[in-house]
């Protein structure tokens, strides 16, 4: 078991979850670049040096938030589609579930969308690279999951299912770039529009 895997099964007294929550609120609120690492330590109530017990850098924390969001998204998709027999309804359920999130989960999704460039190149440290690799593996797994749902809903074939999956996921994920909790469009409204759009995409 790696260090990061051990941390994901931390004891109830661990500060790791508190650090991640504080980082999500700040990275998603004012931006990663504008968040001081010391501010996270202050909010959690620990010294800045203690942060390095859990995350070796601010970027390591950011990559962990990104991979955690990808994992949450994949697990949520599988959970809501497990008992849906109709292939088209399975996709509609998966799309709707993508927008059935808490405010902090919406921030996580925004952080993921804003920093996907971090997943492209290798990281200088082993722990950052391990988290980046985990995130990239999850991206492929998510694409495979959605491509499988699309293939089941389109028995006559046609366009490449992976391409359609990427287009569909791109449509869903683009919302997090501009959605704001107190904005003009609530998530319920956005969800309905995107669900219908995705259904038409595979029709």
Secondary structure, DSSP 8 states (H G I E B T S, - for coil): --HHHHHHT--TT-SHHHHHHHHHHHHHHT-TTT--HHHHHHHHTS-HHHHHHH-SSHHHHHHHHHHHHHHHHHHHHHHHHTT--SHHHHHHHHHHHHT---HHHHHHHHHHHHTGGGGTS--SSHHHHHHHHHHHHHHHHHHHHHHHHHHHH-TT--S-HHHHHHHHHHHHHHHHHH--TTSSS-HHHHHHHHHHHHHHHH-
